[in-house]
């Protein structure tokens, strides 16, 4: 850690400790270092950088416009935006104008959001362009102009945030500046325990703004922890895997805090690529990972650098060599993913938190052999942990939310908050064993934790999946539900079935999955933090997600294989681009010789196919295909 970083950390921390610990003090201290870069974006061609001073001036102007438009109501304004520079401007402008921000969860079902807005008596929504919420929409463009500054004494000191909606209840958690300050001040002990969290690359610390700021993990661990100390956020253009990887490499991101969905996708991508190169390549990688992990256990920092260099064929295609520290949160991370990411030198750590308690612990031990045990660490300085007689984690402390409203009714705050998570504690470190509410009763009366079963599966060719209780012939049965691509083939379904059965055979009969279902229906939004078992069960019950047993699904797809949905769609796209009747395009039609396409038309077909099937490298010269059948074979290998 260089002297500049130490100075900023010490100065900002000491000023916050000596301040009233309110949102106005946090804002003032956060924007002390005006020449530092607050955020970076790119439009696909060039990187744009915005300093703390530039952003601060935008906040002042927006706050003045908002104060002039609606005044200091000291009530709630809904902030309905995805992560962006505009989100930061809007968040502080609401507080500075004498109003309180409610951070709209963009993944929330609309009926839940509407209920929360009614409870908070929200009349105005500060949004990017348009809003689906009830109330008067305001954009930052509406606040432009010359207005007198908002008075300093109206600066508000409270924000509201929703839960992740996994319970399908309207949950609102309120935090004042004091609780936010306590969360930030945990950073002192964190850095002392593991200085690597403050590690820079080429003099920069850049946090990928992947987690939404309206989620508790994104708000505290990503936004407040790092911008308070003058570090840089990197915003994404979209949340596709390709964009995430390219953004990290291009901006030389150093910190990535994310949910299992991202880490499991990365794990799948690595092993799928290795599998194509044969068993010897896979065995070689496993030996290399064993060596790099052992080296990091002796020399953590040096070993991580060696791992990234030694395995550069992998890291150069993933996040690059700049990544210094990663945290997983929001749900359970598979042991295999933890071991792989630590092995290649990305320093993966598990964190823990909830909307009601903020972020309360992170596994900070430096050696992979400790982190690979999948602990969530020990409690931060602002909180205490204890386990109930039933093994449920309970938390109390100065950084928990000050109030909670569920379905419109205030909930009495107890000294100890019951998280509902089953845990054990060993050597002062805590280990999650699943949520009490997710438990499924097995056929022998045993309580089965779906998380412990789900983590064993790493299926290829599914978009999302979940293990949960589904009504079956023998009552509630432990089931695996997987959302698959609409263009999946019978052969792919067969491979998926064989994989599911082989993994399931490793479990004792009593705790094994009893039924496997496939569906084309969306089981969770593509950008969801995790699959909500409660929401999925409700969708299954009301028919929004239609389930088909994997054996029947394979038979149905096989019956249509002569003219598969994929082949029909490919032929349709080719006909549309070439302006031909669909009947003229068959599986064996050569795009040049039979259909008379020009080279320009051919590349137009490639672009259309790439967009339809989200295949970024389809138009590269080594993947040219000339008949719908060849095109389908290539696309199948990528889906």
Secondary structure, DSSP 8 states (H G I E B T S, - for coil): --HHHHHHHHHHHHHHHHS--SHHHHHHHHTS-TTSEEEEEE-SS-EEEEEHHHHHHHHHHHHHHHHHHH----SEEEEE--SSHHHHHHHHHHHHTT-EEEE--TTS-HHHHHHHHHHTT--EEEESS--SSSSEEE-GGGG-S------GGG---EEEEE--STT-S-EEEEEEHHHHHHHHHTHHHHHHH-GGGG--BTTB-EEE--S-TTSHIIIIIIIIHHHTTT-EEE--S---HHHHHHHHHHHT--EEEE-HHHHHHHHHHHHHHHHHT-HHHHHHHHHHHHHHHHHHHHSHHHHHHHHHHHTHHHHTTTT-S---EEEE-SS---HHHHHHHHHTT--EEEEEEETTTEEEEE---SSHHHHTT----EE-TTEEEEE-TTSEEEEEETTS-SEEEETTEEE---SSEEEEEEEEEETTEEEEEEEGGG-EE-TTS-EE-HHHHHTT---SSEEEEEEEEEEETTEEEEEEEEEE-TT--HHHHHHHHHHHHHHHTTS-GGGS--EEEEESS-SS-TT-SS--HHHHHHHHHTTSS--EEHHHHHHHHHHTGGG-HHHHHHHHHHHHHHT--GGG--TT-BTTTTT---HHHHHHHHHHHHHHHT-TTTTSGGG---BHHHHHHHHHHH-
